[in-house]
Amino acid sequence: MLYIHIPFCDSKCSYCAFNSYVDKFHLKQKYIDALLQQLDFELKIFDMEKKSIKTLFLGGGTPSTISPKLYEPLFKKIKPYLASDAEITSEANPNSATREWLLGMKELGVNRLSFGVQSFNEDKLKLLNRAHNSKQAKEAVKLASELGYKNISLDLIYATQGDTKELLQNDIDEAFKLPINHLSAYALTIEEGTAFESKPQMSKENLDLTTWLFDEISKYSFEQYEISNFGSYKSKHNLGYWQYRDYIGLGSGAVGKKGNERFYPVSDIDEYIKNPLNIQKEILNDSDILFEKIFLGLRSIIGIDKHILNTKEIERANTLVKENKLKFHSNTYYNPNFLLADEIAIFLTNFNS
């Protein structure tokens, strides 16, 4: 697995806490050069063999702010390591995913797109400080399909001040009029350092409304395979994270993992460009790894392998099976209600309660 972080954005969304910049476009070429330098380093660290990368994900930020021409040397270096059937995803914003960009990325090998739509309601888009409107979002998704992209996803945001069933129903209906096979629905969270930090009232999650929303999405035959992800197609890259696979994290603010080590390239873009090999390392202990596997398993269809649990944890898990809060088969515990994932994880691992 390979993740590449692209930190450039046309505008800073009010809720965004990701490492992104609206005033650093002049650094694009230098940033790509730095990514190439880090990639060389990581391929050796991970002892990467040819054809062994099964998924590549360009995230951000906004990958569609960089032209395919600039990406060319990066893809050229990666190509020998990509599996023949690799899933290659790029995030994109409707306002910058032009015909030229979409065609250029397809030529590079991108075979899956994830559009940051967030809503089809104009007032909500303005509230979130999105750089596109509803019409642009629809046109971008349709254009991608017309150009031959088979796997298309879009993001929606809920739990926002002003959300109603009517507004969210319209977002769902408009989304499913489009040629998508995947949808991500994220609850708005107020993060430190964002424009919404001083406006905590902007986030209004209601459990009943969330449950209703998930049920409505499922009516379109999109399986919920993680707390925020639905689809008739399941992202291989997403599943890889939840299966606790190793992955390379390229770019400022990216994260990588190999075994019990986690890697953090420097987050400041200027510092990253100066030295892309300035990477901090964190050693995960056994309890960290266990909790993460439990947490990820409960939030997704991956579930929890019985063999990673100790006797006390198995006792607690079996108690939840009796209460129909967990399902058990093939030596794996599965969570039928992802909204209870955090509570169940705490119950399984906190023996002092």
C-alpha positions in Angstrom: 0.0 0.0 0.0 1.2 3.5 -0.8 -0.4 6.8 0.3 0.8 10.1 -1.2 -0.2 13.3 0.5 -0.8 16.4 -1.8 -1.1 19.4 0.5 -2.2 22.1 -2.0 -5.8 23.4 -2.0 -7.8 26.1 -3.8 -9.5 27.1 -0.6 -9.4 26.1 3.1 -12.6 24.5 4.1 -14.0 25.6 7.4 -13.8 22.2 9.0 -10.5 21.0 7.5 -7.7 20.0 9.9 -5.6 18.2 7.3 -2.2 19.4 6.4 -3.0 21.7 3.5 -2.1 25.1 2.0 -3.8 27.7 -0.2 -0.7 29.9 -0.6 2.1 27.5 -1.6 1.3 26.7 -5.2 4.7 28.0 -6.3 6.3 25.0 -4.4 4.5 22.3 -6.5 7.6 21.2 -8.5 9.9 21.3 -5.5 7.3 19.2 -3.6 7.2 16.6 -6.3 11.0 16.4 -6.3 10.9 15.9 -2.5 8.3 13.1 -2.9 10.6 11.4 -5.4 13.5 11.6 -2.9 11.4 10.1 -0.1 10.0 7.4 -2.4 13.5 6.2 -3.2 14.2 6.0 0.5 10.9 4.3 1.5 11.2 1.6 -1.3 14.5 0.5 0.3 13.2 0.7 3.9 10.1 -1.4 3.0 12.3 -3.7 0.9 9.6 -3.3 -1.8 9.6 -5.9 -4.5 8.4 -5.3 -8.1 4.7 -5.6 -8.6 4.0 -5.7 -4.8 2.1 -2.5 -4.3 -1.6 -3.4 -4.6 -3.1 0.0 -3.9 -2.0 3.6 -4.4 -4.0 6.5 -3.0 -3.4 10.2 -3.8 -5.0 12.2 -1.0 -4.9 15.7 0.3 -5.3 18.5 0.3 -6.5 18.4 -3.3 -4.6 16.2 -5.7 -6.5 17.7 -8.6 -4.6 21.0 -8.1 -1.5 19.4 -9.6 -1.4 18.7 -13.3 -0.8 15.2 -14.6 2.4 16.4 -16.3 3.9 17.1 -12.9 2.8 13.7 -11.6 4.5 11.9 -14.5 8.0 11.3 -12.9 6.3 10.0 -9.7 4.2 7.5 -11.5 7.1 6.5 -13.7 9.1 5.6 -10.6 6.2 3.8 -9.0 5.0 1.8 -12.0 7.5 -1.2 -11.7 6.3 -1.7 -8.2 2.5 -1.6 -8.9 0.6 -4.9 -9.2 -1.0 -5.4 -12.6 -4.4 -5.1 -11.0 -3.5 -2.3 -8.6 -6.3 0.0 -7.4 -5.0 3.5 -8.1 -7.2 6.2 -6.5 -7.0 10.0 -6.6 -9.1 12.4 -4.6 -10.4 15.3 -6.6 -12.5 18.5 -6.1 -15.2 19.2 -8.7 -13.9 22.7 -9.5 -10.4 21.5 -10.4 -11.1 18.1 -11.9 -11.2 19.4 -15.5 -11.5 17.2 -18.6 -7.8 17.7 -19.3 -6.9 16.7 -15.7 -9.2 13.6 -15.7 -7.8 12.4 -19.0 -4.2 13.0 -18.0 -4.7 11.1 -14.7 -6.4 8.2 -16.5 -3.4 8.0 -18.9 -1.1 7.8 -15.8 -3.1 4.8 -14.6 -5.5 6.2 -12.1 -8.6 3.9 -12.2 -10.6 5.2 -9.2 -11.7 8.7 -8.2 -13.0 10.1 -4.9 -14.8 13.4 -5.3 -15.0 15.8 -2.4 -18.6 16.8 -2.9 -19.8 17.2 0.7 -23.3 18.4 -0.2 -25.6 19.4 -3.1 -27.1 22.2 -1.0 -25.7 25.6 -2.0 -26.1 27.2 1.4 -24.3 24.3 3.1 -21.5 24.3 0.5 -21.0 28.0 1.3 -21.1 27.4 5.0 -18.4 24.7 4.6 -16.4 27.1 2.4 -16.3 24.7 -0.5 -14.8 26.0 -3.8 -17.5 24.4 -6.0 -21.3 24.5 -6.4 -23.8 21.7 -6.8 -23.8 21.9 -10.6 -20.0 21.6 -10.8 -20.1 18.5 -8.6 -22.7 16.7 -10.7 -20.9 17.7 -14.0 -17.5 16.5 -12.7 -18.8 13.1 -11.7 -20.7 12.6 -14.9 -17.6 13.7 -17.0 -15.4 11.2 -15.1 -17.8 8.4 -16.0 -18.0 9.5 -19.6 -14.2 9.5 -19.9 -14.1 5.8 -18.8 -13.7 5.8 -15.0 -15.5 2.8 -13.7 -15.0 3.3 -9.9 -16.2 6.6 -8.7 -16.8 7.6 -5.1 -18.1 10.8 -3.5 -18.0 12.3 0.0 -20.9 13.7 1.9 -20.8 15.5 5.3 -23.5 15.3 7.8 -24.0 16.4 11.5 -23.8 20.0 10.4 -25.8 22.8 11.9 -28.9 23.2 9.8 -29.0 19.6 8.6 -32.5 18.2 8.3 -33.9 14.9 7.0 -35.1 16.8 4.0 -31.6 18.3 3.2 -29.8 15.0 3.8 -32.4 13.1 1.8 -31.8 15.4 -1.1 -28.1 14.9 -0.8 -28.5 11.2 -0.9 -31.0 11.3 -3.8 -28.7 13.6 -5.9 -25.7 11.4 -5.1 -27.4 8.2 -6.3 -28.6 9.9 -9.6 -24.9 9.9 -10.4 -22.7 7.1 -11.8 -21.0 6.2 -8.5 -20.3 2.8 -6.8 -19.0 4.1 -3.5 -20.0 6.8 -1.0 -18.4 8.1 2.1 -20.5 9.9 4.7 -18.5 11.8 7.4 -19.8 13.4 10.5 -18.6 17.0 10.9 -16.2 17.2 13.7 -14.8 20.4 15.2 -11.0 20.2 15.0 -8.4 22.4 16.6 -6.9 25.0 14.3 -9.9 25.1 11.9 -12.2 28.0 11.1 -14.9 26.2 13.0 -12.8 25.8 16.2 -14.5 28.9 17.7 -17.9 27.7 16.5 -18.5 24.4 18.2 -22.3 24.8 17.5 -21.6 24.1 13.8 -21.4 20.4 14.6 -24.8 18.9 15.5 -24.7 15.1 15.5 -27.9 13.4 16.4 -27.7 9.6 16.8 -31.3 9.1 15.5 -30.6 11.2 12.4 -27.3 9.4 11.8 -29.0 6.0 12.1 -31.7 7.2 9.7 -29.1 8.4 7.2 -27.2 5.1 7.2 -30.4 3.2 6.7 -31.3 5.5 3.7 -28.0 5.0 2.0 -28.3 1.2 2.5 -31.6 1.3 0.7 -29.6 1.9 -2.5 -27.9 -1.5 -2.1 -24.7 0.1 -0.9 -23.2 -2.1 1.8 -21.8 -0.3 4.9 -18.4 -1.8 5.2 -17.0 0.7 7.6 -18.5 3.3 9.8 -18.2 6.0 7.1 -18.0 4.0 3.9 -20.6 2.4 1.7 -20.5 0.8 -1.7 -21.3 -1.8 -4.2 -17.5 -1.6 -4.7 -15.3 -1.7 -1.6 -12.1 0.3 -1.7 -9.1 -2.1 -1.5 -7.0 0.7 0.0 -9.5 1.4 2.7 -9.7 -2.3 3.6 -6.0 -2.5 3.8 -5.9 0.1 6.6 -8.5 -1.8 8.6 -6.8 -5.1 8.0 -3.7 -3.5 9.6 -1.5 -3.9 6.6 1.8 -2.0 6.2 1.8 1.1 4.1 4.2 3.8 2.8 3.2 7.3 3.7 4.7 9.9 1.3 4.6 13.6 1.8 4.4 16.3 4.4 2.0 15.2 7.1 1.6 11.7 5.7 1.9 8.6 8.0 3.5 5.2 7.2 3.5 1.9 9.1 5.7 -1.1 9.0 5.2 -3.8 11.6 5.3 -2.2 15.0 6.8 1.1 13.7 4.9 4.2 12.5 6.6 6.8 10.5 5.8 10.6 10.4 7.5 12.8 7.7 7.7 16.4 8.8 4.4 18.2 8.4 5.6 21.7 7.4 5.8 21.8 3.6 8.8 24.1 3.5 10.7 21.9 6.0 9.7 18.8 4.1 11.0 20.1 0.9 14.3 21.0 2.6 14.6 17.5 4.0 12.0 14.9 3.0 13.9 12.2 4.9 13.3 14.0 8.2 11.0 11.3 9.4 10.0 10.7 13.0 9.6 7.1 14.2 7.1 5.8 16.8 7.4 2.3 18.2 4.0 0.7 18.9 3.9 -1.6 21.9 1.7 -4.8 22.0 -1.2 -3.1 23.8 -1.2 -0.2 21.3 -1.4 -2.7 18.4 -4.0 -4.8 20.1 -6.3 -1.8 20.8 -5.9 -0.5 17.2 -6.8 -3.9 15.8 -9.8 -4.1 18.0 -10.9 -0.5 17.3 -10.5 -0.9 13.5 -12.1 -4.3 13.5 -15.2 -3.0 15.3 -15.6 0.0 12.9 -15.5 -2.2 9.8 -16.5 -5.6 8.3 -13.0 -6.9 9.1 -14.0 -7.9 12.7 -11.7 -9.1 15.4 -9.8 -12.4 15.2 -10.5 -14.4 18.4 -6.8 -15.4 18.6 -5.5 -11.8 19.3 -7.7 -11.6 22.4 -6.8 -12.9 25.9 -9.1 -15.0 28.1 -10.7 -12.0 29.8 -11.3 -10.2 26.5 -12.9 -13.3 25.0 -15.2 -13.6 28.0 -16.4 -10.1 27.5 -16.7 -10.6 23.7 -18.8 -13.7 24.3 -21.0 -11.7 26.7 -21.7 -9.2 23.9 -22.5 -12.1 21.5 -25.1 -13.3 24.0 -26.6 -9.8 24.1 -26.6 -9.7 20.2 -24.2 -6.8 20.2 -21.5 -8.9 18.5 -21.7 -11.7 16.0 -19.3 -14.6 16.0 -18.4 -17.0 13.2 -15.2 -18.4 11.7 -13.2 -17.5 14.8 -14.0 -13.8 14.3 -16.1 -11.3 16.2 -18.1 -8.9 14.0 -19.9 -5.7 15.1 -23.4 -5.3 13.4 -23.7 -1.7 14.6 -20.6 0.4 13.8 -22.0 3.4 15.7 -21.4 1.4 18.9 -17.8 0.6 17.9 -16.1 2.9 20.4 -18.2 1.8 23.4 -17.6 -1.9 22.6 -13.8 -1.3 22.2 -13.7 0.3 25.6 -15.8 -2.5 27.2 -13.5 -5.2 25.7 -10.2 -3.6 26.8 -11.0 -1.7 30.0 -11.0 -4.3 32.8 -11.1 -1.7 35.6 -14.7 -0.6 34.9 
